[in-house]
Amino acid sequence: MIDKKKQAIYIEDEQEMIDLVRLILSRKGIEVRGANGGREGLDMIRQNPPDLVLLDLMMPDMDGWDVYQQIKADDATAGIPVIVITAKAQSIDKVLGLHIAKVDDYISKPFSPQELVESVDLVLAKYSSL
């Protein structure tokens, strides 16, 4: 049996970051579609739900936490894992994300390619075993 290629949507307002993450994850066989901002990202998730959402928090059109709440509030998308990738690197932000909001992982920018790959592998493995 051939594994279906994993799909991720990266919701981020900086195209360079989308390109970087796409390059890193394509080497792992993960197809990354970029969404320029929260509204576009939510539309893409609803039209074609991915295996994983990568989410920036600070975007001009819609705050990342609003995007996250909408994903989790919709029964059709609530089961999709979300990894936050953000420049909000304070420990309190990470605690809020992981323990209060219950995101699947929280990566601070700048990050290493290895850190991103390990996070994605762990989260996808956790969800594929459910």
TATAQUI-V270136 format. One record per backbone hydrogen bond with DSSP energy under -1.0 kcal/mol. CO is the residue of the C=O (numbers start at 0). NH is the residue of the N-H. E is the energy in kcal/mol with one decimal. If there is no record, write none. Layout:
CO;NH;E
CO;NH;E
//
This chain:
5;30;-2.8
6;50;-2.1
6;51;-1.1
7;32;-2.9
8;53;-3.1
9;34;-2.5
10;55;-2.5
13;17;-1.6
14;18;-2.6
15;19;-2.2
16;20;-2.6
17;21;-2.6
18;22;-2.2
19;23;-2.4
20;24;-2.7
21;25;-2.1
24;27;-1.2
24;29;-2.2
25;28;-1.5
30;7;-2.8
32;9;-2.6
34;11;-2.3
34;36;-1.7
36;40;-2.0
37;41;-2.6
38;42;-2.1
39;43;-2.4
40;44;-2.5
41;45;-2.3
42;46;-2.2
43;47;-2.4
51;8;-2.0
52;82;-2.8
53;10;-3.0
54;84;-2.5
56;63;-3.0
62;66;-1.8
63;67;-2.7
64;68;-2.5
65;69;-2.1
66;70;-2.3
67;71;-2.4
68;72;-1.6
73;76;-1.5
73;77;-2.0
76;79;-1.9
80;52;-2.4
81;103;-2.2
82;54;-2.6
83;106;-3.4
85;108;-3.1
86;88;-1.7
89;93;-1.8
90;94;-2.6
91;95;-2.6
92;96;-2.4
93;97;-2.9
94;98;-2.6
95;100;-3.1
96;102;-2.7
104;83;-2.5
106;85;-2.5
111;115;-2.0
112;116;-2.6
113;117;-2.7
114;118;-2.0
115;119;-2.6
116;120;-2.8
117;121;-2.5
118;122;-2.5
119;123;-2.7
120;124;-2.3
121;125;-2.2
122;126;-2.0
123;127;-2.1
124;128;-1.1
//
